């Protein structure tokens, strides 16, 4: 017997019918209105049920625990193994998830309104006790209650079946609670629900911090002599993927990068666009009104990364011209390929190969393999088609990889960027503006999208939640270049790229740090340490609305903490790489901010909230730590990912736009 794939949202019924309880004179009636009232708010549920289903084909037994809107579901599989699945509700996104037990200690998470969610949920025998108040029941001589309309009650409380109806629905009450439900279908399957553990249920969803701490974290060991200072690019060269492996743009050094403007047969490129493109990549802060890609990364890296962009058809590269395709923009947008049963648009990849074949005889492409890994560091394809802001559009901005084995001047192509001229006009007076892209005073040419995508070419993930309704729903609340495309790169990213080295603290200390804009100071406190940057720890820095943050902090409704001037930030980082690239998101680290149950990086919010509840998903000034704040006061039981209480506290002694003094106090 298989359940109908319900279309309703779990526990979201609104009762509009007042119960009409019909009682006979035999037996002592319970106050059913009071009983049913205890189940009206599913967020307060706390009980267990054993469900036994019997029929002509045999019987089976399931076990459920209800902790608010979350459900633990335990059953025996056909292989004789006991599996434990979960149904989890996220109050921030108002979405349910199904966690499917893989049998190896891991769970796969499916979001509501997906086919997988519906499939797995269809096998659950969930009870909707809040629905019982809508119906009339008769008190029987044995003290039980029988429904006058068993099919209607069964459908509402237990669920509908595809090929049968309910011919009996009864229940018993003891001590003011439902203790058993017994129901029979028209094809004589019986369902017995036994209720227990009222108020005693406590379980943890996969990837969720335990409701109660499971102990205290162990002391962590930092050995300076043996510390692995490897960055993400160091790891890419040893555990990365094809080809052999490539790292994209080197994160330090002085070198040139190839930019190819692409004109389709149905579009044009003006000299003004070419001038602006050069300014966006190579211009000064004054010329752009904020930063070019070049000046941004010079400042973000504290002078460690100095990029110059060779733009085909401009300046010293005027003679080779930009690339003119023989096909229209619509042609490339319509190209597809199929791999592993999945069809995807590959027009950008076809275009890349055309471009490199064309320039192989016109340019020395070996110049753009600056680290000698036999791979062109990266190619920027800047298309002339109109940017399409609709969902899943082809003419958007992204970084991806070319897996074709064709070589150009003896070099592989791997990382490449695909973005349009139009991104330079976002939030510029007279350019592309709307409620999401308001005019930013003083901004002349907007290079932010190219800057963000360059972060990917350097090896950084997106830190925004790319797949709403999946994963941890944690993150940075928009306040980062790799999140909402604003401001500076955060100190975790800078650590990963070798631009700064945090001070690692494992004993009680008072430390004064300068703004991460000015000097790149940061404090690392190990949580589950492996003597490298690829593990679990807290990172602390001083944010200020200066330097690379100044422009975006100054605008109305700023993603940078509502335009706050300064404050201490505490990040929780979980960056291990036990299984590089072993996730559907394509991230190098095991965790990411979109699909994994544990976030790669998240803000520890100074207001004591979780997941930016007060601001509908975005960070505010209240998430920055100020003088007098203590971690233990905002989070009295802050734990590691595995539910262990911290053995230290963090106190913000003083803070300004230029420096902060912080005390880390370890337990005696």
N, C-alpha and C positions, 0 to 999 in steps of 0.2 A: 504493500500500500504506500503510495507516494503522495505527498501533500501537494496541493495546488501552489504554484509560485505566486504568493501574495503580492499585490501591488501597493499595499498600504505601508506607511511608515510605522515601524514597530513602536508600540506603546503610545501612539499619537492619537488614539481615539478621543472624541469629545462626546460624552454622554449627554443626550438631550431628553431622555425619557426618565421620568421619576419612577422608582421602583414601586410596584404595587404588590406587596407581600401578602399572599393569601394563606392563612393558617387555619387548620381544623382544630377541634377541641381536644384531640388526642395527643398527649405528650406535652412537655414543657418547652415552649418556643424560645429560641435565642433572639436577641435583638439584632436582626440581620442588617438593618441599616447601619448599626454601629460596627458590625463585623466587616461589611463591605467598605465602609469608610476607611478602614485601615489599609485597604489596597488601592485607594483612589489615586495616590501619588506614587508612581512606579519608581521614582528616584529614591524612595525610602524603603523599598522592598528589601527584606533580608530573611531568606528561608531557603530550604532545600526541598526537592521533590524526587522521589523514585517513581519512575513510570514503567509499568509493565503492560505490554501489548500482547494479546493472545488472540489466535484465530485458527482457522482450518490449516493454515500452513505452518503452525508452530507458534512460538512466542519469543520475545526479546525484551531486554530490560535496559533502560537508560537512566542516567542520574544527572540532575541539574542542581546548580546553586545559583540563586539570584542575589546579587549584590547591587542594589539600586537598579539601574538600567543595564547592567552588565550581567552576563550569564555564563557560567561554566557548564559545559556539556560533556559528560563522560559516557563512553559506550564501548562495547566490544566489537571489533571489526571482524570481517569474514575470515581473517587470518588468525583469529584468536587473540590478537593484541588489543589491549585496552588503550583507546585514544581519548585525548581530552582536547576538545575544541572550545572556542570562546566566542561569544557575541559581545562586542564592546561598543559603548556609546561615547561619542566625543561631544561634550556640551558646547565647545567653542565653534565647531563646524556644523553641529546639529546633524551629524552623519553617523550611522552605524558601520561597524566593521565586523567581518567574520574572520577569525583566526583559525586556520585549518592545521591540525596537528600532522606534521610530515612523518612522524614515527621515529625521528632521529634527534629529538630534543628541540627542533625548530618548528616554527609556525609560519605559514604563508598568509598574508593579510589581504583580504578582499574588501573593497569599499561597497557600500550600499548602492543599489541601482546598477550594479554590474551583473553579468550573467553568472559569473562564478559565485557571487554572493547569493543570488537567488537559488542556485542549484544546491549549495550546501545547506542553506537555511531551510529548504523544503523538506529536509529529513528530520528537522528538530520538532519535538513535541512541546512547544512553548505554551504556557497558560497565560491568558490575559484576564487575570482576576478582577481588574478594574471594570470589566464589562458586566459582571454579575449583577451589579446594582440596577441594571436596566430591565431585569426580568422578574417574573412572579414565580414563586415556589410554594409547594405544599408540604407541610410538616407531616411526616409519616409516623406510624406507631413506634417504630424503632428509634425515633429521634432524628432520623435523617431527613433531608429535604429533596424533593423531586421537582424537576422543572415541568411546568405546564406545557411549554413549547420546546421540547428537547432539541429539535433540529436548529431552531434559531439560537438557543443558548449554546449548543455545541459549536455551531459555526463561529460565534462571537468569542467564546472563551477558549476553545481548543483548536479551532480552525476548520476550514472546509476541505473535503476530499473530492477528487475528480469523479469517483464512481459510486459514491454511497452517501447516505444521510445519517443523522443521529436519531435513534429511536428511543434512547433513554439517557438522561443526564441527572445524576444525583450527587449529593455531597453531604458531609457531616461536619459539625462544628464542636470544638472543645476549647474551653478557656478563652472564648472570644475570637478564635482563629479557625479558619478552614483547615481540617486535618486530613480529609480524603475527598477525592472526586472519583466517581465511578460512572463510566459512560459506555454505551453500546451502539455500534453502527448498524445500518440496515442489513449488512452482509455478515453480521454477528461477530465482528471483532470487538473485543472488550479492551477498554483503557482504564487502568487503575493508577491514580496519582496519590501517593502518600507524602504528606507534608511534614517536615521536621526542621530542627535547627533554627527556629525563629530567633533572630537577633544574634546568631552565632556564626554567620557566614563571613569569611574574610579570605579573599583570594586575590591574586595579582594577574592582570592581563599580560600577555607576552609583550615585552618591551616597556611595560609600565613600572614606575617605581612602586615598590611594595607599599601597601596601605600603612603598614607599620614597619619601622626599620628592622632589619634582620640581624643586627649586631653593629659592631664598630669597625671602621676601616683599620687595616694594619698600618704600621709605620712604613713610610716609603723611603727607599734608599737612592740617593743621588751620588754617583761616583764621577767626579769631574775628570779623572784620568781616563776612564773608559767610556765616558758619555758619547753616544752616537749622535753627532751633529749633522747627520745626513738630512738634506731637504727633500722636498717632493721630487725635484729633478734628479737628485742622486738616486732615489729609489726607482724612478722611472728607468734609469739606465741598467738596473739590475733585475727588477721584477716587472718591468713594463711590458707592453705588447708590441706586435709587429709595427715597424720593421726593425728588429735586432737591438734594442728598441729605440724609437725616436722620442725626443722630449719636447718637440715644438720649439718655441723661442727660448733661448737661454735666458735665465733670469738675472744674470749679471754680465757686465762687459759693455763694450762699445762696438756696434756693428750696424749694418744696413739690412733693411727688410724690403721685400718686393711687393709693390701694390700695383694691381692691374685694373684700370677702369675698363668696363665692358659696355660697348654700345651695341644694342640689338638693331636689327634691320628696320624695326618699326619705332625706334626712339632716337633721340638726339643727345649729344653732350655739348654744352656750350663752354666757351673759354672761361666764363665766370664760374661755372661749376668746377672746372679744373683748378682754377685759382683757389677756390674755397676748399677743395679737397686737399691741396697742398698745405693750406693754412691749418686745416683740421688735424693733419698728421705732423707737420713740421713747424707750424707757426709759433709765435710767442704768446704769452698770456694776454698781452695787450691786444694782439690781433684777433684772438678768439673771443675775448671777453671773459674767459675762464682759463682753460688749458687746452693745449693740443695733446695728442697722444704722446708726443715726444716729451713735452714739458711735464705732463702729468707723471709719467713713469720716472723721470729724473728726480722729481720731488718725492714721490711715494717710496722710492728705493734709497733715498738719502744719497743720491748720486752714484749708486752702484749699477744702474741700468741706463744706458745712453743709446737710444734708438734713433736712427735716421731712416727715412722712408724714401725709397726710389720709386717714383710714380711714372709708369710708362706713359709717354706722350707729354711729359711736363719737364721743364728745366733741362738738366743734362740728359734726360731720357726722351727729349722731344723727337729725336730722329727716328726712334723705333715706333712711336705712335701708340695710342691706346688700342685695345683689341676691338675689332668690328666683326660681329658675327654675320654669317649669311642667313641665319634663321631669325625668326621673330621672338620676342619675349614670351609669347603665348606657346610657341613650340617647346621651349625648354621647360616651361611650367607643366606641360603635359607629358613629359617623358617619365616612364616608370620602369622599375626593375623588380624582380621577385627573388627573395632569398628566404629559405626555411619556411616557405609557405606564406611569407609576409610580402605584400606589395607596397612599395614606397616610391616617392618621387626622387629620381636621380638626375634631374636636369642640371643641377649645380655640379655634380661630379663629371658629367659629360662635358660641361663647359670648361671645367678645370683642365681636363685632358686636352681639349682643343687649344686652350690658351697656352699651355706649356709646350705643346708640339709646335705651335706657331712661333714662340719666342726662343725655342731651343737654338735656332740658327741665327737669332738676332741679339741674344744676350748671353753672357757667361753665367749660367745658372749655378755653377759651382760656388760663385761668390756668396750665395745665399745659404750655403751649408757652413755656417760659421763655427760649429763645434766639431766638424769632421765626422759626423755619424752617418755619412753617406746619404743623408736625407735633407732636402730643402727644408729649412727651419719652418717656414710658413709662407703661404701665399694669401694675400688679401685680394679677393675679387669684389670690386665695387661696381654694382650693376646700375644701368641707367633707367631701368623700368621703375614705375611708380611703386613705392613701398605700400604693401597691403597689410593693414592693421587688423584684419579679420583673423579669427582663430584658425590655426593650422594652415596658414597661408604659406605659399612658396617664396614669395618676395618679402622676406622678413630678414632678420639678422641672426646668424648662428655660426658656430664653429663646429666643424666635423672632420672626418678623416677619409682619405682615399686609400683603398686597399688594393688598387690595381698594381700589378708588378711592373708596368712599363717604366723605364728609366728615362730621364731627360738630362743630357750632359752627364750621364753616369750616376745620376742621383734619383732616389725615390721621391715621390711626392706623398705627403701624409697629412699633416695638419693644414687646413685652409679655412679662411673666413669668407662668409658670403653675406654681404650687406649692401644697401643701396645708398646712392647720393642723398636721397631724401632725408636720411636721419640727421644730417647737418642742420636741417631747418626746424627741428623740434624745439618748441619753446622760444623761438627767435621771433622778434617783432616782424610781422609780415610773412612769416613762414608757417609751419604746421603747428597750430595751437588749438586747444579745446580745454575742457575741464580737467582732463588728465595731463595735459601738456600746456599749463598756463605760461604766459610770457614771463621770462626771467629777465628782469631789468639788467641791462648791460651786456647780456649774452649776444654775441654777434654770429658765431659759428659754433654749433654744438657738436663736440667730438665725443660725448659721453658714451654713446652706443659703441663706437669703435674702441674706446678705452675699456669698456666692460668686456667686449669680445676678446680683446688682447689679453685680458686676465685669463680667459680660457686657453689661449695659445701658450700661456706660461704654465698651464697645468692646474688652474683653480677651478673649483666647482661653482655652480650657481648656489647661492645660499637662500634664495627664496623657495617657497613650496611650489614646485612645478606641477605636481599632481595633487590638486585639492582633494581632501578626503582620504588620502593615504599617508602612511608614515607617521612620524612623531607629532606633526603639527607644531613643532618648535622652530626656532630660528632667530633671526636678528631683527625682525619687525620692520624690515625695509631699510634700516639704517646702515647701508653699506654699499660700496660700488658693485659688489657681486650679488647684491640683493635688489634694491630698487634703482640701481645705476646712479647713485648719488655719493658725493664725498670721496673720502680716502679709502684705500684698502685697509682692512683691520689688521691687528697685530698678529693674529693667527696666520693670515695669508702671508704677511711679511716674514714671519718666521719660516713658513714653508718654502718661501722663495729665497731665503738666505740674506734678507735685508736687515734683520735684527736678531739678536740672541737674548732671549729673556733671562732675567736673573732667577735661578731656581732656588726655592726656599723650602727647607724641610725642618727648620728649627725656628723658635720664636725670634722675630726680628722686627725692627721698625725701619722702613725704607722710604726714602723720598725719591719720587720719579718726576720727570718732566713730561710735558705733553708729548704724546706719540707723534703729533705733527712736527714738533721741533726736533726731537732727538731719537724717537723710536724706543723709549724705555718701556719695559714690560716685566711683570712678575709672573713666574710659573710656579704653581703649587701642585705637586703630584697627588693624584688620587689613586690610580692603579697604574704604577709607573713601570716602564721597562727600560729606563735610562736612555730614552730617545724622545723625539717629538711625536712619535707615532703610537700614542697610548691615550690614557684618560687623565685630564688635569684641568685646573682652573687657570685662566690667563687674566691678568689685571693690567689695565692701562688707564691713562688720563686722556679723556676726550676733550677737545676744545673746538669751538666753532671758528677756527682760524685756518689759514693755509688752504689746503685742498677741500676742506669742509665749508669754507666761508660762504661761497656762492649759494649752495643748496640749503645751508642753514638759514640763509637770510630771506628765503621766499615764504609766502603765506602757506600754512598747512605743511610745513616742511616734514619730510620723512626723517630728517635728522633730529629726533627727539623734540619735535615741536619748536625747533629753533633755539633750544637751550644753549647757553654760552659755554658751559663746561660741566664736567662731572666724571667720576670714576666709573669705568665699565668693568664688569666681571663676566668673562665668557666661560662656559663649560664646554670643553673640547673632548671629543671621542673619536680619535683619528687613526685607529689601528688599521693595518693593512695585512691582516692574516690571509685574506683572499682577494688580491688586487683584481679590480674590474669584475668581481663575481657578483654583479647585481644588475637588475634591469635598467637602472638609471645610467649606467656607463661610468660611474665615478670610480676613481682610482682607489680611494679608501673604502673600507667595508661599509661605513656609514655615510649618509648624505642627508640633506635637509628636505628631501621630497618623499622617499619611499621607505627608508629604513625605520625600524621602530625606535631606534636611538638616533638623535640628531648628531650630525657631524660637529656643528657648532651652534650654540644658543646663548642668548643673553640670560644671565641670572638677574632677574628684575628687582630693582631696589625697593619697589613697593610691595614685594612679597607675593606678587601675583604670578600666574603661570600662563604662558602662551599669549600674553598681551591681551588678557580678557577685557580690560577697561577700554581699550582703544580699537576694538574690532580687528585685531591682528597686527597693529602697527605700534612701534615703540614710541614712548612719550618721554618728556623730561623727567617724569617720576621713575623711570627705569634706570636713571643715572644715580650713582651713589654720591652723597654729599657728606660734609663734615658732621661727625657724630653718629653716622650710620654704622650698624654692625650687622654682619651676616646672620648671626644667631638670633637677632631680634626680628629681622624680616622673615627668616626661615628657621624656626626653632629646631626643626629636625631635617635639615638639608642632608641629603645622602648622595653617595656615589650611584652609578648606574645599577649596581647590584644590591642597592638598598642598605649600604653600610653608612652609619652615622660618621660625620667628619670628626677628626681628632684635633681640629684647630678652629679658631675663629678669626674673622677679618674685621678690623676696625678702621674706619676712615677718620684720621685725626684732623686733617685740614685739607682743603682743596681749593684751587683757584684755576684760572685759565692757563697758567704756566707750570704749576707743580702741585703735587699732592703728597702728603705724608700718610703712610699706611702701616698699621701694625698687624702682623700675623702672629697669633698667640697659640702655641701648641699646648695641649692638655699636659698637666704635670704628671 
